[in-house]
Structure formats: structure tokens, C-alpha cells
Amino acid sequence: MMYSIKMRCSKGGPHEEGGKHISGAERILREDEIEEELINVYRRAITHERGKPDFLNFKIEKIDEDDIIYRKRLNIKQHQVNSKEEGLDLAKKILEENSVSEKSANKAIQTLLDLDDSIHGAMLFDKDNGERIDKRGIRGVRVTGIASADIAKYKESLKKDGREGLHLEEALILASKIASCKGIVAELCWSDDPSYVIGYVGTKDNYERIPILKDKGNPIGGRVFFVDRNQLNDDYTLNDLIDYLEKQIVLIE
């Protein structure tokens, strides 16, 4: 039997009442794994560098295993840059190599740079004209229902590749689900953790890890998904795409 464990925490009240986002996490676990992981997630919430929360929410739901689908994780490609400007130029280049127009890539990068606060979820941009198509404001589209199919095996595979760390572990799983979504051709993301300046471009095959995409100390992050609207129709709408991201349970192998 499998369960979804979700944590979100904020300062100054719940997110819905204007509280400042501190941290969030999601796990999909067997029943015998829940207690230990709840403690780990709680510790993460109360020791986060963004501050100590005064609102914590934990949610545990049973999952129907027939509803789970399995997808392969993306390949990791590590890049080297010497500055934020080089990193952003590289991100733009990778996006353009993956069906995103120059106009849309530029619009997405500038939108993220201009944010006054972190987007709670992701913004959906048309890959050709750069129009934001989700119409959800600061809330965005929040990807949930995602975890590793075998956490120990997953961590060991990253360790063998010389890749360790919670940020990478979680971002790679998330990016792998996004890449598996019909209609999304690429993703751009950097973290809202002030000390973490690494970001990435997700494509259909690769997790393109870029070591500098923002200034150190910047507490604002965000993500953009680039959508090919030619793949949307009466049988597969934008709402179907969003439902997959927000509701479909996906385990990454």
C-alpha cells in the first residue's frame, strides 16, 4: 500500500492568506516508511535557510496503485559557466535548440528576473510567441504526485554518477515528470533558496544543469514550462495537460 506525504510551510500564516513560502516537500512511500520520513520532512521545514515557519501543513493520502504510472528519469548533463550572464545565455541557447523560439526564451528569462516574489508553481508559456497561457497569476501550476520508484536505488545511481544533494535529487525527479507530459517541450527553473544559484533547463531527454543562473543571496526563484499548443486539441486540452502535472501520480525509475 502506497501513500502520498505532502508538507508545506510558511511564515506569517498559510500561503492562501499571504504567508511567505518557506519550504515544501512531497514523498510517495510505503506505510512502513511514513513515520521516519515525516520526521525528516519536519526537520527540513524548521531548519530551512529561508527562515523558521509559523505555519506547517502535513497531508497524508492513500494512493490507488492502479493509478500510478512509471517514467524514466532524465539524463544529467553538467555545464560550466563563470557568471549568471553566461548561465542565462546558455539556458537561452539550450531552449532554442529544443523548439523554443528566441522570443519566448527571452520573455521567460526576463519574466523570472523581474519577479517581485517567487511563483508558487510554474508559469506556462507558449513556446512560439511567449504568451503566458495558464492565467493563474502568482499561484501558477503546481506539479505534484511525483517521487522516485525506489529511493535507495535512485540515490545510489546518482552517487555512482558523482551527483549527490537534496536539491538535485528532488529537481531531477520533478523535471522527469514534466518532460513526460505531452505538449511540454522544455522547462527553465532556478531555486528560491538564497544560497543555491544552480538552475537547469529540462528537455524531453536531458536535465541540463547550469551552475549559475542567479545572484547569490537572491531569495526569488521560479519556473517556466514551454508548451507547444499545436499538440493541444479537443481530445487533449490545456486543462488535460495541467491535470497531468497536478494530479497524475508518476514514479520515476
VEXVEX-344909 format. One record per residue (C-alpha): x, y, z. Coordinates in nm, 4 decimals. Each point is the difference from the previous one (the first is absolute). Layout:
BEGIN
@xx: X	yy: Y	zz: Z
...
END
This chain:
BEGIN
@xx: 0.0000	yy: 0.0000	zz: 0.0000
@xx: 0.1363	yy: 0.3418	zz: -0.1006
@xx: -0.0595	yy: 0.3427	zz: 0.1499
@xx: 0.0626	yy: 0.3567	zz: -0.1136
@xx: 0.1655	yy: 0.2181	zz: 0.2662
@xx: -0.0059	yy: 0.3751	zz: -0.0620
@xx: 0.1461	yy: 0.2797	zz: 0.2103
@xx: -0.0199	yy: 0.3733	zz: -0.0500
@xx: 0.0993	yy: 0.2720	zz: 0.2407
@xx: -0.0004	yy: 0.3762	zz: 0.0102
@xx: 0.0563	yy: 0.2994	zz: 0.2256
@xx: -0.2740	yy: 0.2465	zz: 0.0853
@xx: -0.2855	yy: -0.2429	zz: -0.0538
@xx: -0.1066	yy: -0.2418	zz: -0.2748
@xx: 0.0947	yy: 0.0662	zz: -0.3625
@xx: -0.3670	yy: 0.0689	zz: -0.0815
@xx: -0.0029	yy: 0.2844	zz: 0.2523
@xx: 0.3172	yy: 0.1641	zz: -0.1253
@xx: 0.2567	yy: -0.1921	zz: 0.2053
@xx: 0.3573	yy: -0.0045	zz: -0.1285
@xx: 0.0923	yy: -0.3355	zz: -0.1514
@xx: 0.2820	yy: -0.1751	zz: 0.1882
@xx: 0.0126	yy: -0.3571	zz: -0.1281
@xx: -0.1958	yy: -0.2916	zz: -0.1394
@xx: 0.0542	yy: -0.3683	zz: -0.0623
@xx: -0.1762	yy: -0.3056	zz: -0.1314
@xx: 0.0708	yy: -0.3690	zz: 0.0444
@xx: -0.1770	yy: -0.3143	zz: -0.1204
@xx: 0.0684	yy: -0.2782	zz: 0.2473
@xx: -0.0972	yy: -0.3382	zz: 0.1325
@xx: -0.1857	yy: -0.0007	zz: 0.3308
@xx: 0.3063	yy: -0.1160	zz: 0.1949
@xx: 0.2070	yy: 0.2946	zz: -0.1309
@xx: -0.2371	yy: 0.2791	zz: 0.1024
@xx: 0.1042	yy: 0.0622	zz: 0.3619
@xx: 0.3715	yy: 0.0420	zz: -0.0676
@xx: -0.0533	yy: 0.2210	zz: -0.3037
@xx: -0.2473	yy: 0.2245	zz: 0.1826
@xx: 0.2742	yy: 0.0765	zz: 0.2522
@xx: 0.2479	yy: 0.0755	zz: -0.2820
@xx: -0.2434	yy: 0.2313	zz: -0.1767
@xx: -0.0884	yy: 0.1767	zz: 0.3266
@xx: 0.3690	yy: 0.0637	zz: 0.0712
@xx: 0.0412	yy: 0.1387	zz: -0.3474
@xx: -0.2889	yy: 0.2411	zz: 0.0562
@xx: 0.1236	yy: 0.1429	zz: 0.3307
@xx: 0.3671	yy: 0.0353	zz: -0.1028
@xx: -0.0422	yy: 0.1522	zz: -0.3455
@xx: 0.2263	yy: 0.2901	zz: -0.0966
@xx: -0.3017	yy: 0.2085	zz: -0.1060
@xx: -0.1027	yy: 0.0256	zz: 0.3661
@xx: -0.1908	yy: -0.1803	zz: 0.2716
@xx: -0.3664	yy: -0.0541	zz: -0.0918
@xx: -0.2951	yy: 0.0693	zz: 0.2261
@xx: -0.2400	yy: -0.1971	zz: -0.2213
@xx: 0.0611	yy: -0.3657	zz: -0.0932
@xx: -0.2435	yy: -0.2220	zz: -0.1877
@xx: 0.0411	yy: -0.3776	zz: -0.0388
@xx: -0.2317	yy: -0.2064	zz: -0.2189
@xx: -0.0046	yy: -0.3806	zz: -0.0283
@xx: -0.2137	yy: -0.1721	zz: -0.2641
@xx: -0.0291	yy: -0.3622	zz: -0.1051
@xx: 0.0777	yy: -0.0628	zz: -0.3675
@xx: -0.1762	yy: -0.2497	zz: -0.2221
@xx: 0.2966	yy: -0.1843	zz: -0.1515
@xx: -0.1935	yy: -0.0567	zz: -0.3225
@xx: 0.0142	yy: 0.3772	zz: -0.0528
@xx: 0.3816	yy: 0.0124	zz: 0.0040
@xx: 0.1965	yy: 0.0272	zz: -0.3229
@xx: 0.3773	yy: -0.0407	zz: -0.0334
@xx: 0.2396	yy: 0.2138	zz: -0.2013
@xx: 0.3782	yy: 0.0029	zz: -0.0538
@xx: 0.2139	yy: 0.2704	zz: 0.1569
@xx: 0.1756	yy: 0.2540	zz: -0.2189
@xx: 0.3697	yy: -0.0227	zz: -0.0806
@xx: 0.2154	yy: 0.2524	zz: 0.1867
@xx: 0.2177	yy: 0.2351	zz: -0.2064
@xx: 0.2289	yy: 0.2225	zz: 0.2076
@xx: 0.1104	yy: 0.3353	zz: -0.1450
@xx: 0.2623	yy: 0.2500	zz: 0.1126
@xx: -0.0438	yy: 0.3778	zz: 0.0046
@xx: 0.1775	yy: 0.2807	zz: 0.1832
@xx: -0.2846	yy: 0.2454	zz: 0.0589
@xx: -0.3760	yy: 0.0420	zz: 0.0129
@xx: 0.0114	yy: 0.1714	zz: -0.3397
@xx: 0.1793	yy: -0.2970	zz: -0.1564
@xx: -0.2463	yy: -0.2346	zz: 0.1663
@xx: -0.3036	yy: 0.1863	zz: -0.1339
@xx: 0.1503	yy: 0.0138	zz: -0.3499
@xx: 0.0588	yy: -0.3748	zz: 0.0136
@xx: -0.3540	yy: -0.0642	zz: 0.1240
@xx: -0.1372	yy: 0.2025	zz: -0.2904
@xx: 0.2155	yy: -0.1939	zz: -0.2477
@xx: -0.1183	yy: -0.3377	zz: 0.1336
@xx: -0.3637	yy: 0.1117	zz: -0.0078
@xx: 0.0324	yy: 0.1126	zz: -0.3609
@xx: 0.1544	yy: -0.3370	zz: -0.0886
@xx: -0.3113	yy: -0.1642	zz: 0.1418
@xx: -0.2800	yy: 0.1623	zz: -0.2007
@xx: -0.0334	yy: 0.3193	zz: 0.2073
@xx: 0.0074	yy: 0.3218	zz: -0.2009
@xx: 0.2503	yy: 0.2746	zz: 0.0783
@xx: -0.2923	yy: 0.2271	zz: 0.0867
@xx: -0.1504	yy: -0.2462	zz: 0.2475
@xx: 0.3370	yy: -0.0832	zz: 0.1597
@xx: 0.0796	yy: 0.3696	zz: 0.0486
@xx: -0.3474	yy: 0.0701	zz: 0.1398
@xx: 0.0236	yy: -0.2853	zz: 0.2504
@xx: 0.3458	yy: 0.0990	zz: 0.1240
@xx: -0.0959	yy: 0.3651	zz: 0.0397
@xx: -0.3259	yy: -0.0915	zz: 0.1752
@xx: 0.1885	yy: -0.2099	zz: 0.2550
@xx: 0.2589	yy: 0.2745	zz: 0.0525
@xx: -0.2744	yy: 0.2593	zz: 0.0549
@xx: -0.1941	yy: -0.1966	zz: 0.2641
@xx: -0.0638	yy: 0.1832	zz: 0.3263
@xx: -0.0684	yy: -0.3301	zz: 0.1759
@xx: 0.0339	yy: -0.3672	zz: -0.0853
@xx: -0.2762	yy: -0.1632	zz: -0.2013
@xx: -0.1606	yy: -0.2746	zz: 0.2105
@xx: -0.0210	yy: -0.2322	zz: -0.3004
@xx: 0.1047	yy: 0.0305	zz: -0.3643
@xx: -0.0953	yy: 0.2399	zz: -0.2774
@xx: -0.1061	yy: -0.1530	zz: -0.3323
@xx: 0.1278	yy: 0.1871	zz: -0.3052
@xx: -0.0820	yy: -0.0563	zz: -0.3660
@xx: 0.3270	yy: -0.1247	zz: -0.1474
@xx: -0.0371	yy: 0.2138	zz: -0.3124
@xx: -0.1334	yy: 0.3419	zz: 0.1044
@xx: 0.0856	yy: 0.0082	zz: 0.3737
@xx: -0.3597	yy: 0.0581	zz: 0.1107
@xx: -0.0788	yy: -0.1213	zz: 0.3505
@xx: -0.2894	yy: -0.2418	zz: -0.0439
@xx: -0.0810	yy: -0.1335	zz: 0.3489
@xx: -0.1600	yy: 0.3234	zz: 0.1283
@xx: 0.0691	yy: -0.0935	zz: 0.3634
@xx: 0.2005	yy: 0.2980	zz: 0.1192
@xx: 0.2328	yy: -0.0517	zz: 0.2982
@xx: -0.1451	yy: -0.3457	zz: 0.0650
@xx: 0.1103	yy: -0.1592	zz: -0.3266
@xx: -0.0297	yy: -0.3713	zz: -0.0766
@xx: 0.1299	yy: -0.2155	zz: 0.2850
@xx: 0.1410	yy: -0.3385	zz: -0.0975
@xx: -0.0844	yy: -0.2725	zz: 0.2524
@xx: -0.0401	yy: -0.3775	zz: 0.0108
@xx: 0.3667	yy: -0.0679	zz: -0.0653
@xx: 0.2721	yy: -0.2094	zz: 0.1645
@xx: 0.2720	yy: -0.2547	zz: -0.0659
@xx: -0.1214	yy: -0.3560	zz: -0.0565
@xx: 0.2863	yy: -0.1214	zz: 0.2219
@xx: 0.1612	yy: 0.2716	zz: 0.2125
@xx: 0.3054	yy: -0.2021	zz: 0.1099
@xx: 0.0743	yy: -0.1197	zz: -0.3539
@xx: -0.0512	yy: 0.3512	zz: -0.1377
@xx: 0.2400	yy: 0.1606	zz: 0.2485
@xx: 0.2580	yy: -0.2704	zz: -0.0629
@xx: -0.0167	yy: 0.0564	zz: -0.3768
@xx: 0.0610	yy: 0.3722	zz: 0.0491
@xx: 0.2873	yy: -0.0712	zz: 0.2387
@xx: 0.1661	yy: -0.2254	zz: -0.2582
@xx: -0.0258	yy: 0.2867	zz: -0.2491
@xx: 0.1653	yy: 0.2299	zz: 0.2554
@xx: -0.3269	yy: 0.1902	zz: 0.0431
@xx: -0.1334	yy: 0.0445	zz: 0.3523
@xx: -0.2118	yy: 0.2517	zz: 0.1872
@xx: -0.3640	yy: 0.0546	zz: 0.0872
@xx: -0.0510	yy: 0.2801	zz: -0.2523
@xx: 0.1119	yy: -0.2199	zz: -0.2891
@xx: -0.1871	yy: -0.3068	zz: 0.1225
@xx: -0.3313	yy: 0.1842	zz: 0.0172
@xx: 0.0427	yy: 0.2230	zz: -0.3056
@xx: 0.0961	yy: -0.2912	zz: -0.2255
@xx: -0.3086	yy: -0.2004	zz: 0.1002
@xx: -0.2223	yy: 0.3036	zz: -0.0554
@xx: 0.1583	yy: 0.0817	zz: -0.3362
@xx: -0.0415	yy: -0.3615	zz: -0.1118
@xx: -0.3760	yy: 0.0119	zz: 0.0572
@xx: -0.0268	yy: 0.3339	zz: -0.1794
@xx: 0.1956	yy: -0.1363	zz: -0.2969
@xx: -0.2411	yy: -0.2935	zz: -0.0238
@xx: -0.2982	yy: 0.2347	zz: -0.0390
@xx: -0.1426	yy: 0.0167	zz: -0.3517
@xx: 0.0128	yy: 0.3533	zz: -0.1375
@xx: 0.2932	yy: 0.1267	zz: 0.2097
@xx: 0.3210	yy: 0.0354	zz: -0.1997
@xx: 0.2315	yy: 0.1526	zz: 0.2636
@xx: 0.0277	yy: 0.1519	zz: 0.3464
@xx: 0.2082	yy: 0.2761	zz: 0.1589
@xx: 0.0490	yy: 0.0160	zz: 0.3771
@xx: 0.2070	yy: 0.1459	zz: 0.2774
@xx: -0.0495	yy: -0.0353	zz: 0.3756
@xx: -0.1326	yy: 0.2496	zz: 0.2539
@xx: 0.2551	yy: -0.1158	zz: 0.2591
@xx: 0.2296	yy: 0.3047	zz: 0.0465
@xx: 0.3279	yy: -0.1946	zz: 0.0049
@xx: -0.0848	yy: -0.2359	zz: -0.2878
@xx: 0.0858	yy: 0.1632	zz: -0.3332
@xx: -0.0098	yy: -0.3170	zz: -0.2143
@xx: -0.2870	yy: -0.0313	zz: -0.2474
@xx: -0.0880	yy: -0.2158	zz: -0.2952
@xx: -0.1694	yy: -0.0379	zz: -0.3331
@xx: -0.2097	yy: -0.3136	zz: -0.0315
@xx: -0.0520	yy: -0.1491	zz: -0.3455
@xx: -0.1731	yy: -0.3166	zz: -0.1170
@xx: 0.3212	yy: -0.1985	zz: 0.0572
@xx: 0.2349	yy: 0.1956	zz: 0.2224
@xx: 0.0333	yy: 0.1871	zz: 0.3271
@xx: 0.2416	yy: 0.2775	zz: -0.1064
@xx: 0.1547	yy: 0.1172	zz: 0.3259
@xx: 0.1387	yy: 0.3557	zz: -0.0063
@xx: 0.2142	yy: 0.1002	zz: 0.3024
@xx: -0.0949	yy: 0.3718	zz: 0.0095
@xx: -0.3394	yy: 0.1392	zz: -0.1008
@xx: -0.0520	yy: 0.2656	zz: 0.2684
@xx: 0.1884	yy: 0.2161	zz: 0.2499
@xx: 0.0947	yy: -0.1540	zz: 0.3332
@xx: -0.2288	yy: 0.1224	zz: 0.2756
@xx: -0.2956	yy: 0.0479	zz: -0.2338
@xx: -0.3084	yy: -0.1560	zz: 0.1699
@xx: -0.2137	yy: 0.0022	zz: -0.3154
@xx: -0.0318	yy: -0.2965	zz: -0.2325
@xx: -0.2441	yy: -0.1359	zz: -0.2518
@xx: -0.0624	yy: -0.2327	zz: -0.2888
@xx: -0.1479	yy: 0.0190	zz: -0.3486
@xx: -0.1386	yy: -0.2886	zz: -0.2059
@xx: -0.0016	yy: 0.0541	zz: -0.3768
@xx: -0.3111	yy: -0.1386	zz: -0.1675
@xx: -0.0455	yy: -0.0987	zz: -0.3632
@xx: -0.3627	yy: 0.0973	zz: -0.0578
@xx: 0.0021	yy: -0.1897	zz: -0.3300
@xx: -0.0189	yy: -0.3154	zz: 0.2128
@xx: -0.3195	yy: 0.1183	zz: 0.1708
@xx: -0.3410	yy: -0.0812	zz: -0.1462
@xx: -0.3531	yy: -0.1039	zz: 0.0987
@xx: 0.1287	yy: -0.3379	zz: 0.1234
@xx: 0.2985	yy: 0.1424	zz: 0.1911
@xx: -0.0595	yy: 0.3481	zz: 0.1345
@xx: 0.2046	yy: 0.2400	zz: 0.2117
@xx: -0.2102	yy: -0.1114	zz: 0.2982
@xx: 0.1001	yy: -0.3627	zz: -0.0701
@xx: 0.3657	yy: 0.1030	zz: -0.0061
@xx: -0.0362	yy: 0.1817	zz: 0.3337
@xx: -0.1903	yy: -0.2931	zz: 0.1537
@xx: 0.2894	yy: -0.2310	zz: -0.0897
@xx: 0.2482	yy: 0.2305	zz: 0.1725
@xx: -0.2117	yy: 0.0617	zz: 0.3097
@xx: -0.1794	yy: -0.3312	zz: 0.0520
@xx: 0.1588	yy: -0.2944	zz: -0.1818
@xx: 0.2137	yy: -0.2206	zz: 0.2256
@xx: 0.3341	yy: -0.0620	zz: -0.1733
@xx: 0.2885	yy: -0.2015	zz: 0.1426
@xx: 0.3394	yy: 0.0503	zz: -0.1588
@xx: 0.2172	yy: -0.3035	zz: -0.0614
END
